[in-house]
Amino acid sequence: MDVSFHSVTLDTDKCKGCITCISRCPTQAIRVRSGKAKIISELCIDCGECIRLCPHHAKKAVSDHIDIIENFDYKIALPAPSLYGQVNNLTDIDYVLTALKMMGFDSVFEVSGAAELVSEAARIMIADGKIKKPVISSACPAIERLIRARFPSLCKNILPILSPMEIAARMAKEKAAKKTGLSKDKIGVFFISPCPAKITDIKRPIGCETSSVDGALSMKEIYPKLIHYINKIDDPEPLAKSGIIGVSWAGSGGEASSLIREKYLGADGIENVIKVLEEVESDKLNDLDFIELNACSGGCVGGVLTVENPYVAKTRIQLLRKYLPVARNHLPEDSIPENFVFSKPIEPAPVMKLHEDLDVAFTMMNQIDELCEHLPSLDCGSCGSPTCRTLSEDIVRGFAKETDCVYKLREQIESLAEKLTEI
């Protein structure tokens, strides 16, 4: 596992240092220094918000090229349910699944099918009452990383069930190994991702040591080829094995509504999510059983690696639902399989420390407080830091200087001008 991997990357050649990104980053992970943005690895949660906002396309998501599937003897595609919302006039999921096989995959395993199992497992676990309420969904890795970095006290509220992507990968490999007789290392499982957070979750998984997914393909990159093959299909293979509950996970609220509980909340868009988490942290939402949070507006259909407007895609998912049964996948004996549950707990992220020595850290904290009092408290971002507080931290760490603040620089220039006038 590469602990330094981030799907969200920066192309410094395209960056104009415009500071658009720094004020919208939910973890204040971006700075602009010497006219170029810099992403602080320890703070980045790979939500993709900077990719969405950058007017110069300097931020991008790293994903695998489809040629990676040739490294395996047996190749399995894991389509996210949000993929179905990208296809216009889709009334039969089998068209998408058949097209994926035509692209070179030996079989497909719907993530929406695994989502139906996760929904059942969540119902059982929440009813058990052992998790602190409100229980927070564990499906969006950007939200999990946000909680670890900014709301560490809420780690114990996260539902300790692996994502549908991870469970689908495990089930797909088991099924393929029995079918082909191949060892699991010769079976490749590839997730078709709507967002960079999922790609990072494969390389640096939360809740388990290693992921069973062997690669992530950008939905945006495979889309043209997928549509090309869909248009060639007259009679698709009968491959679909999921229903309304699983497919509904593509949009915000789909997971929460599948729990068949009245006291739930669904929120999407990183700014709205932060407001909800602040209320949970302040014990204002304790009457809720479950909270579904999605970093992207509209849910996974709003991921930065999708091609369609998220609200158009969500409408398409709603139309597709009328052709589907309620669910096609159920847990055996209403029990949660052991490999569905986290093998390691979610703990607060080791974000940047001021100093290893506690006394030095306290001294630095006092310096930050003192500096912050003398800054204008406008949080304009012109200095290249998202807020006056973060600029104070950057100055104390040695990453910036006080005159990076345009107001402080103006004060110095005016003071110097007065002295020159006196001379």
C-alpha positions as CSV (number, residue, x, y, z in Angstrom):
1,M,0.0,0.0,0.0
2,D,1.4,3.4,-1.1
3,V,0.7,5.7,1.9
4,S,1.8,8.7,-0.1
5,F,-0.6,8.2,-3.0
6,H,-3.1,10.8,-4.0
7,S,-5.3,10.6,-7.1
8,V,-5.7,14.4,-7.1
9,T,-2.6,15.9,-8.6
10,L,-1.4,19.3,-9.7
11,D,0.0,20.3,-13.1
12,T,2.3,23.2,-12.2
13,D,2.7,24.2,-15.8
14,K,-1.0,25.0,-16.1
15,C,-1.4,26.6,-12.7
16,K,-1.7,30.4,-12.8
17,G,-1.6,30.9,-9.0
18,C,-5.2,32.4,-9.1
19,I,-6.1,31.2,-5.6
20,T,-9.5,30.0,-6.7
21,C,-8.9,26.6,-5.1
22,I,-7.6,27.6,-1.7
23,S,-10.8,29.0,-0.2
24,R,-12.9,26.0,-1.2
25,C,-10.7,23.2,-0.1
26,P,-12.5,21.6,2.9
27,T,-9.3,20.7,4.8
28,Q,-7.3,23.8,3.9
29,A,-4.8,21.6,2.0
30,I,-3.8,24.0,-0.7
31,R,-1.4,27.0,-0.6
32,V,-0.2,29.3,-3.4
33,R,3.5,30.2,-3.1
34,S,5.7,31.8,-5.7
35,G,2.8,32.0,-8.1
36,K,2.0,28.3,-8.0
37,A,-0.5,26.1,-6.0
38,K,0.8,23.4,-3.7
39,I,-1.2,20.5,-2.3
40,I,-0.3,19.5,1.3
41,S,-0.4,15.7,1.1
42,E,-1.2,15.2,4.8
43,L,-4.3,17.3,4.6
44,C,-5.7,16.3,1.2
45,I,-8.8,14.0,1.2
46,D,-9.0,13.7,-2.6
47,C,-12.5,15.0,-2.7
48,G,-11.9,16.6,-6.2
49,E,-13.3,19.9,-5.3
50,C,-10.2,21.7,-6.6
51,I,-10.5,19.8,-9.9
52,R,-14.1,21.0,-10.2
53,L,-13.2,24.6,-9.5
54,C,-9.9,25.2,-11.2
55,P,-10.5,27.5,-14.2
56,H,-7.1,26.5,-15.7
57,H,-7.5,22.7,-15.4
58,A,-4.3,22.5,-13.4
59,K,-5.8,19.9,-11.0
60,K,-6.5,16.4,-12.4
61,A,-7.1,12.9,-11.1
62,V,-4.7,10.1,-11.8
63,S,-6.4,6.8,-12.8
64,D,-5.3,3.6,-14.5
65,H,-5.3,3.2,-18.3
66,I,-7.6,0.5,-19.6
67,D,-4.5,-1.4,-20.9
68,I,-3.8,-2.4,-17.3
69,I,-6.4,-5.2,-17.6
70,E,-4.1,-7.1,-20.0
71,N,-1.9,-7.8,-17.0
72,F,-4.4,-10.5,-15.8
73,D,-5.7,-13.7,-17.2
74,Y,-9.3,-13.1,-16.2
75,K,-10.6,-9.5,-16.2
76,I,-13.7,-8.3,-14.2
77,A,-15.3,-4.9,-14.5
78,L,-16.9,-3.3,-11.5
79,P,-19.3,-0.6,-12.8
80,A,-20.4,2.0,-10.2
81,P,-24.2,2.5,-10.3
82,S,-23.5,6.2,-11.3
83,L,-22.3,4.9,-14.7
84,Y,-25.9,4.0,-15.6
85,G,-26.8,7.7,-15.2
86,Q,-24.3,8.7,-17.9
87,V,-26.2,6.9,-20.7
88,N,-29.1,8.6,-22.4
89,N,-32.4,6.7,-22.8
90,L,-31.1,3.7,-20.9
91,T,-34.0,1.3,-20.0
92,D,-31.9,-1.9,-19.6
93,I,-28.7,-2.1,-17.6
94,D,-27.7,-5.1,-19.7
95,Y,-26.7,-2.8,-22.5
96,V,-24.0,-1.2,-20.3
97,L,-22.8,-4.5,-18.9
98,T,-22.7,-6.2,-22.3
99,A,-20.7,-3.2,-23.7
100,L,-18.1,-3.6,-20.9
101,K,-17.6,-7.2,-22.0
102,M,-17.2,-6.1,-25.6
103,M,-14.4,-3.7,-24.3
104,G,-12.3,-6.6,-23.2
105,F,-13.6,-7.7,-19.8
106,D,-14.4,-11.4,-19.3
107,S,-17.2,-10.6,-16.9
108,V,-18.9,-7.9,-14.9
109,F,-19.9,-7.6,-11.3
110,E,-22.3,-4.8,-10.4
111,V,-21.3,-2.6,-7.5
112,S,-25.0,-1.9,-7.1
113,G,-25.6,-5.6,-6.3
114,A,-23.1,-5.4,-3.4
115,A,-24.8,-2.1,-2.4
116,E,-28.0,-4.1,-1.7
117,L,-26.1,-6.4,0.6
118,V,-24.5,-3.4,2.4
119,S,-27.9,-1.9,2.9
120,E,-29.1,-5.1,4.6
121,A,-26.0,-5.3,6.7
122,A,-26.4,-1.7,7.7
123,R,-30.0,-2.3,8.8
124,I,-28.9,-5.2,11.0
125,M,-26.0,-3.3,12.5
126,I,-28.0,-0.1,13.3
127,A,-30.8,-2.2,14.8
128,D,-28.2,-3.8,17.0
129,G,-27.6,-0.4,18.6
130,K,-23.9,-0.9,19.4
131,I,-22.7,2.0,17.1
132,K,-23.0,5.6,18.4
133,K,-25.9,7.4,16.8
134,P,-26.3,9.1,14.5
135,V,-24.5,6.4,12.4
136,I,-22.6,8.0,9.5
137,S,-22.3,6.2,6.2
138,S,-18.9,4.7,5.3
139,A,-19.6,4.6,1.5
140,C,-17.8,7.9,0.5
141,P,-14.1,7.7,1.3
142,A,-13.7,11.5,1.0
143,I,-16.2,11.9,3.9
144,E,-14.3,9.3,5.9
145,R,-11.1,11.2,5.4
146,L,-12.8,14.5,6.1
147,I,-14.0,13.1,9.4
148,R,-10.6,11.8,10.3
149,A,-8.9,15.1,9.6
150,R,-11.5,17.7,10.7
151,F,-14.0,15.9,13.0
152,P,-11.9,13.1,14.7
153,S,-14.4,12.8,17.6
154,L,-16.9,11.4,15.1
155,C,-14.8,8.5,13.9
156,K,-16.8,6.3,16.3
157,N,-20.0,7.2,14.5
158,I,-18.9,5.8,11.2
159,L,-20.6,2.6,10.1
160,P,-17.9,-0.1,10.2
161,I,-18.9,-1.8,7.0
162,L,-16.7,-1.8,3.9
163,S,-17.9,0.1,0.8
164,P,-19.9,-1.7,-1.9
165,M,-16.9,-1.3,-4.2
166,E,-14.7,-3.3,-1.9
167,I,-17.3,-6.0,-1.1
168,A,-18.1,-6.3,-4.8
169,A,-14.4,-6.9,-5.6
170,R,-14.1,-9.6,-2.9
171,M,-17.2,-11.4,-4.1
172,A,-16.2,-11.1,-7.8
173,K,-12.8,-12.6,-7.2
174,E,-14.3,-15.5,-5.1
175,K,-16.8,-16.2,-7.8
176,A,-14.2,-16.0,-10.7
177,A,-11.8,-18.3,-8.8
178,K,-14.4,-21.0,-8.5
179,K,-15.5,-20.6,-12.1
180,T,-12.1,-20.6,-13.7
181,G,-9.9,-22.4,-11.3
182,L,-7.4,-19.6,-11.5
183,S,-5.6,-18.2,-8.5
184,K,-6.8,-14.8,-7.3
185,D,-3.5,-13.1,-8.3
186,K,-4.3,-13.9,-11.9
187,I,-7.8,-12.4,-11.7
188,G,-8.0,-8.7,-12.1
189,V,-10.9,-6.6,-10.8
190,F,-11.3,-3.0,-12.0
191,F,-13.6,-0.4,-10.7
192,I,-15.1,2.2,-13.0
193,S,-14.8,5.3,-10.9
194,P,-16.9,8.5,-10.8
195,C,-14.4,10.3,-8.5
196,P,-10.7,10.5,-7.4
197,A,-11.6,9.6,-3.7
198,K,-12.5,6.1,-4.8
199,I,-9.2,5.7,-6.7
200,T,-7.2,6.8,-3.6
201,D,-9.3,4.4,-1.5
202,I,-8.0,1.5,-3.6
203,K,-4.4,2.5,-3.1
204,R,-4.9,3.6,0.5
205,P,-8.0,1.8,1.8
206,I,-9.8,2.7,5.0
207,G,-11.1,-0.1,7.1
208,C,-8.9,-2.8,5.7
209,E,-5.2,-3.4,5.1
210,T,-5.3,-3.9,1.3
211,S,-8.0,-3.5,-1.3
212,S,-9.2,-6.4,-3.5
213,V,-9.6,-4.0,-6.4
214,D,-6.6,-4.1,-8.8
215,G,-7.2,-0.9,-10.6
216,A,-9.5,2.1,-11.2
217,L,-10.6,3.3,-14.6
218,S,-11.9,6.9,-15.0
219,M,-15.6,6.9,-16.0
220,K,-14.8,9.9,-18.2
221,E,-12.1,8.1,-20.1
222,I,-13.9,4.9,-20.8
223,Y,-17.2,6.7,-21.7
224,P,-16.6,7.3,-25.4
225,K,-15.6,3.6,-26.0
226,L,-18.5,2.4,-23.9
227,I,-21.1,4.4,-25.9
228,H,-19.5,3.2,-29.1
229,Y,-20.2,-0.4,-28.2
230,I,-23.6,0.2,-26.7
231,N,-24.7,1.6,-30.1
232,K,-23.6,-1.7,-31.7
233,I,-25.8,-3.9,-29.4
234,D,-29.0,-5.3,-30.7
235,D,-29.6,-8.1,-28.2
236,P,-27.7,-7.6,-24.9
237,E,-26.7,-10.5,-22.6
238,P,-28.9,-11.0,-19.5
239,L,-26.2,-9.9,-17.0
240,A,-27.9,-7.5,-14.6
241,K,-28.3,-8.7,-11.0
242,S,-29.3,-5.6,-9.0
243,G,-32.5,-3.7,-8.4
244,I,-33.9,-0.4,-7.3
245,I,-32.1,-0.3,-3.9
246,G,-28.7,-0.9,-5.4
247,V,-29.0,1.4,-8.4
248,S,-30.4,4.2,-6.2
249,W,-27.0,4.4,-4.4
250,A,-25.9,6.4,-7.5
251,G,-27.6,9.5,-6.2
252,S,-27.8,11.3,-2.9
253,G,-30.3,9.8,-0.5
254,G,-30.3,6.4,-2.2
255,E,-28.4,4.7,0.5
256,A,-30.3,6.3,3.4
257,S,-33.7,5.5,2.0
258,S,-32.7,1.8,1.5
259,L,-32.4,1.4,5.3
260,I,-36.2,1.7,5.6
261,R,-35.9,4.0,8.7
262,E,-37.7,7.3,9.2
263,K,-35.1,9.1,11.2
264,Y,-32.4,9.7,8.6
265,L,-30.7,12.6,6.8
266,G,-29.0,12.8,3.4
267,A,-26.7,15.6,2.5
268,D,-24.4,16.2,-0.5
269,G,-21.9,18.8,-1.6
270,I,-18.8,19.2,0.6
271,E,-19.9,22.6,2.1
272,N,-23.3,21.2,3.1
273,V,-21.6,18.1,4.5
274,I,-19.4,20.2,6.7
275,K,-22.4,22.0,8.1
276,V,-24.0,18.7,9.0
277,L,-20.9,17.3,10.6
278,E,-20.6,20.5,12.7
279,E,-24.1,20.0,14.0
280,V,-23.4,16.3,14.7
281,E,-20.3,17.3,16.6
282,S,-22.4,19.8,18.6
283,D,-24.9,17.0,19.6
284,K,-27.7,18.7,17.6
285,L,-28.7,15.7,15.5
286,N,-28.8,13.0,18.2
287,D,-32.4,12.1,17.4
288,L,-31.3,10.7,14.0
289,D,-30.5,7.0,13.3
290,F,-28.5,7.4,10.2
291,I,-26.8,10.1,8.1
292,E,-25.7,9.6,4.5
293,L,-23.1,12.1,3.3
294,N,-21.7,12.6,-0.2
295,A,-18.8,14.9,-1.0
296,C,-20.1,15.5,-4.5
297,S,-23.3,17.5,-5.3
298,G,-26.0,15.0,-6.2
299,G,-24.1,12.1,-4.9
300,C,-21.8,9.9,-6.9
301,V,-23.4,11.0,-10.1
302,G,-21.8,14.4,-9.4
303,G,-18.2,13.0,-9.2
304,V,-15.6,14.9,-11.2
305,L,-14.9,11.9,-13.3
306,T,-18.4,11.6,-14.7
307,V,-19.4,13.1,-18.0
308,E,-23.1,14.1,-17.4
309,N,-24.7,16.9,-15.4
310,P,-25.3,15.3,-12.0
311,Y,-29.0,16.3,-11.9
312,V,-29.6,15.0,-15.4
313,A,-27.8,11.7,-14.4
314,K,-29.9,11.5,-11.3
315,T,-33.1,11.9,-13.3
316,R,-32.0,9.1,-15.6
317,I,-31.4,6.9,-12.6
318,Q,-34.9,7.6,-11.4
319,L,-36.4,6.7,-14.8
320,L,-34.3,3.5,-14.9
321,R,-35.7,2.4,-11.6
322,K,-39.2,1.8,-13.0
323,Y,-37.8,-1.1,-15.0
324,L,-36.2,-2.8,-12.0
325,P,-37.3,-5.0,-9.1
326,V,-36.9,-3.7,-5.6
327,A,-33.8,-5.8,-4.9
328,R,-32.1,-8.9,-6.2
329,N,-29.4,-9.6,-3.5
330,H,-29.9,-10.6,0.1
331,L,-27.7,-11.7,2.9
332,P,-27.9,-15.4,3.9
333,E,-29.8,-16.0,7.1
334,D,-30.0,-12.2,7.8
335,S,-26.5,-12.2,9.1
336,I,-23.5,-10.0,8.3
337,P,-20.6,-11.9,6.7
338,E,-17.3,-11.4,8.6
339,N,-15.5,-10.0,5.5
340,F,-18.0,-7.2,5.2
341,V,-16.9,-5.6,8.4
342,F,-13.8,-3.3,9.0
343,S,-10.7,-5.3,9.8
344,K,-9.1,-2.2,11.4
345,P,-10.9,0.7,13.1
346,I,-11.1,4.2,11.6
347,E,-8.9,6.5,13.7
348,P,-8.1,10.2,13.6
349,A,-5.7,11.1,10.8
350,P,-2.1,12.0,11.8
351,V,-2.4,15.5,10.3
352,M,0.5,18.0,10.4
353,K,1.9,18.5,13.9
354,L,3.4,21.9,14.8
355,H,6.4,20.0,16.5
356,E,7.2,16.7,18.1
357,D,8.3,18.4,21.3
358,L,5.1,19.5,23.2
359,D,6.7,22.5,24.8
360,V,7.9,23.8,21.4
361,A,4.5,23.1,20.0
362,F,2.9,25.2,22.7
363,T,5.3,28.0,22.1
364,M,4.5,27.9,18.4
365,M,0.8,27.9,19.1
366,N,1.2,31.1,21.2
367,Q,3.2,32.7,18.3
368,I,0.4,31.8,15.9
369,D,-2.2,33.3,18.2
370,E,-0.2,36.5,18.5
371,L,0.4,36.8,14.8
372,C,-3.3,36.2,14.1
373,E,-4.3,39.1,16.2
374,H,-2.2,41.4,14.1
375,L,-3.6,40.2,10.8
376,P,-6.7,41.8,9.3
377,S,-9.0,38.8,9.8
378,L,-10.4,39.1,6.3
379,D,-9.6,35.6,5.1
380,C,-9.3,36.9,1.6
381,G,-6.7,34.4,0.4
382,S,-4.6,36.9,-1.4
383,C,-1.6,35.8,0.6
384,G,-1.8,32.3,-0.8
385,S,-3.2,30.8,2.5
386,P,-6.9,30.1,2.9
387,T,-7.3,32.1,6.1
388,C,-5.4,34.6,8.3
389,R,-5.1,31.8,10.8
390,T,-3.5,29.4,8.3
391,L,-1.1,32.2,7.2
392,S,-0.1,32.6,10.8
393,E,0.6,28.9,11.0
394,D,2.6,29.0,7.8
395,I,4.7,31.9,9.0
396,V,5.5,30.1,12.3
397,R,6.4,26.9,10.3
398,G,8.7,29.0,8.1
399,F,6.6,28.5,4.9
400,A,5.5,32.1,4.6
401,K,6.3,35.6,5.8
402,E,4.1,38.3,7.3
403,T,4.5,40.5,4.2
404,D,2.7,37.9,2.1
405,C,-0.4,39.6,3.5
406,V,-1.1,42.5,1.1
407,Y,-2.4,44.6,4.0
408,K,0.8,44.1,6.0
409,L,2.9,44.8,2.9
410,R,1.0,48.0,2.3
411,E,1.5,49.1,5.9
412,Q,5.3,48.5,5.5
413,I,5.4,50.4,2.2
414,E,3.4,53.3,3.7
415,S,5.7,53.4,6.7
416,L,8.8,53.3,4.4
417,A,7.3,56.1,2.3
418,E,6.8,58.3,5.4
419,K,10.4,57.7,6.5
420,L,11.7,58.6,3.0
421,T,9.6,61.7,3.0
422,E,11.1,62.8,6.3
423,I,14.6,62.2,5.0
